[in-house]
Amino acid sequence: MQETIVPTHDVQPNAEKRKRPPKPGGGNFGTMQERLKSERVQQMLKALLQRGWKQVQGGWALQRTYELGLGSVARAYSSVALELASFHDQPVELLASGARLTITLPGSPGRSRTLRFTEEMLGFATALP
């Protein structure tokens, strides 16, 4: 059985195609607010990298290793980090080995390469001493 498609508007065979007007803000970033947010995230990331954090997992996560002197201090610090993560609703991975504590913050998997880290995630990382 053959299906017939009936257009819901007038179709003229040689009608001139109309171009859509550009979106406000234009460019790859979208709106001015999105562009400013992206710049803030990049500045926050740069500051964290200068404080000892590093990008790992192909740049999709942030990680910092702390040498805390005693295993009991590392355990106490990991407890504080978990409480902060819970408060900020941020995923966190902790690896404690003796007095060494490694904290990994995974990026957002659905985000673009330039926006894989959110302001909230970087704010959480900044809150960790």
Accessible surface in RSA format (square Angstrom, percent):
REM  Atomic radii and reference values for relative SASA: ProtOr
REM  Chains: A
REM  Algorithm: Lee & Richards
REM  Probe-radius: 1.40
REM  Slices: 20
REM RES _ NUM      All-atoms   Total-Side   Main-Chain    Non-polar    All polar
REM                ABS   REL    ABS   REL    ABS   REL    ABS   REL    ABS   REL
RES MET A   1   243.93 126.3 152.38 100.8  91.55 218.0 131.11 111.5 112.82 149.5
RES GLN A   2   168.11  94.0 141.11 103.1  27.00  64.3  49.75 105.9 118.36  89.8
RES GLU A   3   147.40  84.6 120.14  90.9  27.27  64.9  49.58  95.9  97.82  79.9
RES THR A   4   115.78  82.3  88.58  89.8  27.20  64.8  61.27  82.3  54.51  82.4
RES ILE A   5   147.85  84.1 122.58  91.3  25.26  60.9 125.52  90.4  22.32  60.6
RES VAL A   6   114.15  75.1  96.70  87.5  17.45  42.0  97.08  84.3  17.08  46.3
RES PRO A   7    77.83  56.7  55.94  51.0  21.89  79.6  64.43  53.2  13.40  83.3
RES THR A   8   137.59  97.9  96.97  98.3  40.62  96.8  82.83 111.3  54.76  82.8
RES HIS A   9   129.55  70.8 115.50  80.3  14.05  35.9  97.84 100.8  31.70  36.9
RES ASP A  10   133.66  93.6 109.38 108.9  24.28  57.4  29.56  69.6 104.10 103.8
RES VAL A  11    98.19  64.6  68.87  62.4  29.32  70.6  71.89  62.5  26.30  71.3
RES GLN A  12   123.40  69.0 112.65  82.3  10.76  25.6  31.20  66.4  92.20  69.9
RES PRO A  13   130.32  95.0  93.00  84.8  37.32 135.7 103.05  85.1  27.26 169.5
RES ASN A  14   147.77 101.9 115.42 111.5  32.36  77.9  40.00  96.3 107.77 104.2
RES ALA A  15    55.84  51.3  30.55  47.1  25.29  57.5  38.05  53.6  17.79  47.1
RES GLU A  16   161.93  93.0 136.46 103.2  25.47  60.6  55.73 107.8 106.20  86.7
RES LYS A  17   193.57  94.4 168.42 103.3  25.15  59.9 117.64 105.9  75.93  80.9
RES ARG A  18   228.78  96.1 195.19  99.5  33.58  80.0  71.79  98.1 156.99  95.1
RES LYS A  19   197.74  96.5 167.97 103.1  29.77  70.9 116.59 104.9  81.15  86.4
RES ARG A  20   219.48  92.2 195.37  99.6  24.11  57.4  70.13  95.8 149.35  90.5
RES PRO A  21   112.80  82.2  96.07  87.6  16.72  60.8 102.83  84.9   9.97  61.9
RES PRO A  22   122.42  89.2  96.52  88.0  25.90  94.2 107.81  89.0  14.62  90.8
RES LYS A  23   169.80  82.8 158.74  97.4  11.06  26.3 103.85  93.5  65.95  70.2
RES PRO A  24   116.54  84.9 102.16  93.1  14.39  52.3 114.52  94.6   2.02  12.5
RES GLY A  25    42.09  51.9   0.00   N/A  42.09  51.9  17.76  48.7  24.33  54.5
RES GLY A  26    25.11  31.0   0.00   N/A  25.11  31.0  24.23  66.5   0.88   2.0
RES GLY A  27    72.88  89.9   0.00   N/A  72.88  89.9  36.47 100.1  36.41  81.5
RES ASN A  28   155.29 107.1 115.95 112.1  39.34  94.7  28.83  69.4 126.46 122.2
RES PHE A  29    89.97  45.0  78.02  48.3  11.95  31.1  83.33  50.5   6.64  19.0
RES GLY A  30    27.09  33.4   0.00   N/A  27.09  33.4  25.92  71.1   1.17   2.6
RES THR A  31    66.24  47.1  65.78  66.7   0.46   1.1  62.87  84.4   3.37   5.1
RES MET A  32   112.26  58.1 109.27  72.3   2.99   7.1 102.69  87.3   9.57  12.7
RES GLN A  33   141.76  79.3 135.78  99.2   5.98  14.2  41.75  88.9 100.01  75.8
RES GLU A  34    90.34  51.9  86.27  65.3   4.07   9.7  35.00  67.7  55.33  45.2
RES ARG A  35    63.18  26.5  63.18  32.2   0.00   0.0  23.76  32.5  39.42  23.9
RES LEU A  36    85.36  47.5  84.06  60.1   1.30   3.3  84.06  59.0   1.30   3.5
RES LYS A  37    71.45  34.9  71.45  43.8   0.00   0.0  29.33  26.4  42.12  44.9
RES SER A  38     6.47   5.5   6.44   8.6   0.03   0.1   0.90   1.9   5.57   7.8
RES GLU A  39    87.02  50.0  84.37  63.8   2.65   6.3  37.21  72.0  49.81  40.7
RES ARG A  40   106.81  44.8 106.07  54.1   0.74   1.8  53.84  73.6  52.97  32.1
RES VAL A  41     2.82   1.9   2.82   2.6   0.00   0.0   2.82   2.5   0.00   0.0
RES GLN A  42    78.67  44.0  74.36  54.3   4.31  10.3  37.76  80.4  40.91  31.0
RES GLN A  43   123.86  69.3 115.91  84.7   7.95  18.9  41.10  87.5  82.76  62.8
RES MET A  44    54.02  28.0  49.30  32.6   4.72  11.2  47.48  40.4   6.55   8.7
RES LEU A  45    16.07   9.0  16.07  11.5   0.00   0.0  16.07  11.3   0.00   0.0
RES LYS A  46   131.75  64.3 130.09  79.8   1.66   3.9  74.15  66.7  57.60  61.4
RES ALA A  47    50.35  46.3  47.08  72.7   3.26   7.4  49.11  69.2   1.23   3.3
RES LEU A  48     1.83   1.0   1.83   1.3   0.00   0.0   1.83   1.3   0.00   0.0
RES LEU A  49    68.18  38.0  50.56  36.2  17.61  44.3  51.04  35.8  17.14  46.1
RES GLN A  50   138.90  77.7  99.62  72.8  39.28  93.5  45.48  96.8  93.42  70.9
RES ARG A  51    90.35  37.9  75.19  38.3  15.16  36.1  59.53  81.4  30.82  18.7
RES GLY A  52    47.95  59.1   0.00   N/A  47.95  59.1  31.46  86.3  16.49  36.9
RES TRP A  53     5.29   2.1   0.00   0.0   5.29  12.4   0.00   0.0   5.29   8.6
RES LYS A  54   113.40  55.3 112.23  68.9   1.17   2.8  59.20  53.3  54.20  57.7
RES GLN A  55    71.69  40.1  47.46  34.7  24.24  57.7  11.93  25.4  59.76  45.3
RES VAL A  56    29.94  19.7  23.81  21.6   6.13  14.8  29.94  26.0   0.00   0.0
RES GLN A  57   112.83  63.1  80.86  59.1  31.97  76.1  50.72 108.0  62.10  47.1
RES GLY A  58    65.89  81.3   0.00   N/A  65.89  81.3  44.17 121.2  21.73  48.7
RES GLY A  59    13.56  16.7   0.00   N/A  13.56  16.7   9.53  26.2   4.03   9.0
RES TRP A  60    78.96  31.7  76.01  36.8   2.95   6.9  61.70  32.9  17.26  28.0
RES ALA A  61     0.00   0.0   0.00   0.0   0.00   0.0   0.00   0.0   0.00   0.0
RES LEU A  62     0.00   0.0   0.00   0.0   0.00   0.0   0.00   0.0   0.00   0.0
RES GLN A  63    37.93  21.2  37.93  27.7   0.00   0.0   0.00   0.0  37.93  28.8
RES ARG A  64    47.83  20.1  46.84  23.9   0.99   2.4   2.17   3.0  45.65  27.7
RES THR A  65    59.63  42.4  35.34  35.8  24.29  57.9  25.25  33.9  34.38  52.0
RES TYR A  66    19.37   9.0  15.57   8.9   3.80   9.9  19.37  14.6   0.00   0.0
RES GLU A  67   115.20  66.1  85.26  64.5  29.94  71.3  59.40 114.9  55.80  45.6
RES LEU A  68    43.28  24.1  25.78  18.4  17.51  44.0  31.07  21.8  12.21  32.9
RES GLY A  69    64.10  79.0   0.00   N/A  64.10  79.0  38.73 106.3  25.36  56.8
RES LEU A  70   114.60  63.8 112.62  80.6   1.98   5.0 114.60  80.5   0.00   0.0
RES GLY A  71    20.75  25.6   0.00   N/A  20.75  25.6   9.40  25.8  11.35  25.4
RES SER A  72    61.17  51.7  52.05  69.5   9.12  21.0  37.91  80.7  23.26  32.6
RES VAL A  73    63.46  41.8  60.90  55.1   2.56   6.2  63.27  55.0   0.19   0.5
RES ALA A  74     0.10   0.1   0.10   0.2   0.00   0.0   0.10   0.1   0.00   0.0
RES ARG A  75   150.22  63.1 145.55  74.2   4.67  11.1  66.53  90.9  83.69  50.7
RES ALA A  76    58.53  53.8  49.24  76.0   9.29  21.1  57.18  80.5   1.35   3.6
RES TYR A  77    33.76  15.8  30.07  17.1   3.69   9.6  33.04  24.8   0.72   0.9
RES SER A  78    17.89  15.1  17.89  23.9   0.00   0.0   4.10   8.7  13.80  19.3
RES SER A  79    61.36  51.9  57.08  76.2   4.28   9.9  26.36  56.1  35.00  49.0
RES VAL A  80    79.12  52.1  77.05  69.8   2.06   5.0  79.07  68.7   0.05   0.1
RES ALA A  81     0.02   0.0   0.00   0.0   0.02   0.0   0.00   0.0   0.02   0.0
RES LEU A  82    93.16  51.9  88.74  63.5   4.43  11.1  89.03  62.5   4.13  11.1
RES GLU A  83   123.12  70.7 119.76  90.6   3.36   8.0  40.12  77.6  83.00  67.8
RES LEU A  84    44.29  24.7  43.19  30.9   1.10   2.8  44.09  31.0   0.20   0.5
RES ALA A  85     4.18   3.8   3.73   5.8   0.46   1.0   3.84   5.4   0.35   0.9
RES SER A  86    87.09  73.6  61.08  81.5  26.01  59.9  33.77  71.9  53.32  74.7
RES PHE A  87   168.53  84.3 137.59  85.2  30.93  80.5 146.56  88.9  21.97  62.9
RES HIS A  88    69.18  37.8  52.78  36.7  16.40  42.0  36.35  37.5  32.82  38.2
RES ASP A  89   127.14  89.1 111.26 110.7  15.88  37.6  31.26  73.6  95.88  95.6
RES GLN A  90    31.21  17.5  21.39  15.6   9.82  23.4   2.21   4.7  29.00  22.0
RES PRO A  91    82.75  60.3  69.30  63.2  13.46  48.9  80.57  66.5   2.18  13.5
RES VAL A  92    30.62  20.1   5.85   5.3  24.77  59.7   5.85   5.1  24.77  67.2
RES GLU A  93    93.64  53.8  87.84  66.5   5.80  13.8  42.38  82.0  51.26  41.9
RES LEU A  94    50.87  28.3  15.99  11.4  34.88  87.7  16.65  11.7  34.22  92.1
RES LEU A  95   122.31  68.1 119.95  85.8   2.36   5.9 121.02  85.0   1.29   3.5
RES ALA A  96    54.24  49.9  25.54  39.4  28.70  65.3  25.72  36.2  28.52  75.6
RES SER A  97    74.65  63.1  62.28  83.1  12.36  28.5  28.24  60.1  46.40  65.0
RES GLY A  98    59.11  72.9   0.00   N/A  59.11  72.9  40.29 110.6  18.82  42.1
RES ALA A  99    27.74  25.5  20.61  31.8   7.13  16.2  20.61  29.0   7.13  18.9
RES ARG A 100   122.70  51.5 121.90  62.1   0.80   1.9  22.98  31.4  99.72  60.4
RES LEU A 101     0.00   0.0   0.00   0.0   0.00   0.0   0.00   0.0   0.00   0.0
RES THR A 102    17.86  12.7  17.14  17.4   0.72   1.7   8.96  12.0   8.89  13.4
RES ILE A 103     0.00   0.0   0.00   0.0   0.00   0.0   0.00   0.0   0.00   0.0
RES THR A 104     8.14   5.8   8.14   8.2   0.00   0.0   0.92   1.2   7.21  10.9
RES LEU A 105     0.79   0.4   0.79   0.6   0.00   0.0   0.79   0.6   0.00   0.0
RES PRO A 106    39.45  28.8  33.66  30.7   5.79  21.1  33.66  27.8   5.79  36.0
RES GLY A 107    12.51  15.4   0.00   N/A  12.51  15.4   1.15   3.2  11.35  25.4
RES SER A 108    33.81  28.6  29.47  39.3   4.34  10.0  13.79  29.4  20.01  28.0
RES PRO A 109   127.46  92.9 100.80  91.9  26.66  96.9 106.26  87.7  21.20 131.8
RES GLY A 110    80.18  98.9   0.00   N/A  80.18  98.9  43.11 118.3  37.07  83.0
RES ARG A 111    80.30  33.7  67.04  34.2  13.25  31.6  18.71  25.6  61.58  37.3
RES SER A 112    64.94  54.9  46.64  62.2  18.30  42.2  56.20 119.7   8.74  12.2
RES ARG A 113   155.00  65.1 145.22  74.0   9.78  23.3  67.56  92.3  87.44  53.0
RES THR A 114    75.96  54.0  69.43  70.4   6.52  15.5  63.75  85.6  12.21  18.5
RES LEU A 115    45.98  25.6  45.98  32.9   0.00   0.0  45.98  32.3   0.00   0.0
RES ARG A 116    20.87   8.8  20.61  10.5   0.26   0.6   3.35   4.6  17.52  10.6
RES PHE A 117     5.20   2.6   4.38   2.7   0.82   2.1   4.47   2.7   0.73   2.1
RES THR A 118    25.58  18.2  25.29  25.6   0.29   0.7  21.23  28.5   4.35   6.6
RES GLU A 119    42.54  24.4  39.50  29.9   3.05   7.3  11.37  22.0  31.17  25.5
RES GLU A 120   105.29  60.4  94.55  71.5  10.74  25.6  58.23 112.6  47.06  38.4
RES MET A 121     8.86   4.6   8.86   5.9   0.00   0.0   6.79   5.8   2.07   2.7
RES LEU A 122     0.00   0.0   0.00   0.0   0.00   0.0   0.00   0.0   0.00   0.0
RES GLY A 123    27.76  34.2   0.00   N/A  27.76  34.2  21.64  59.4   6.12  13.7
RES PHE A 124     0.46   0.2   0.00   0.0   0.46   1.2   0.00   0.0   0.46   1.3
RES ALA A 125     0.00   0.0   0.00   0.0   0.00   0.0   0.00   0.0   0.00   0.0
RES THR A 126    73.33  52.2  61.71  62.6  11.63  27.7  55.96  75.2  17.37  26.3
RES ALA A 127    48.90  45.0  20.71  32.0  28.19  64.1  32.60  45.9  16.30  43.2
RES LEU A 128     0.41   0.2   0.41   0.3   0.00   0.0   0.41   0.3   0.00   0.0
RES PRO A 129   100.28  73.1  74.17  67.6  26.12  94.9  99.28  82.0   1.00   6.2
END  Absolute sums over single chains surface
CHAIN  1 A     9750.8       7779.1       1971.7       5622.3       4128.4
END  Absolute sums over all chains
TOTAL          9750.8       7779.1       1971.7       5622.3       4128.4
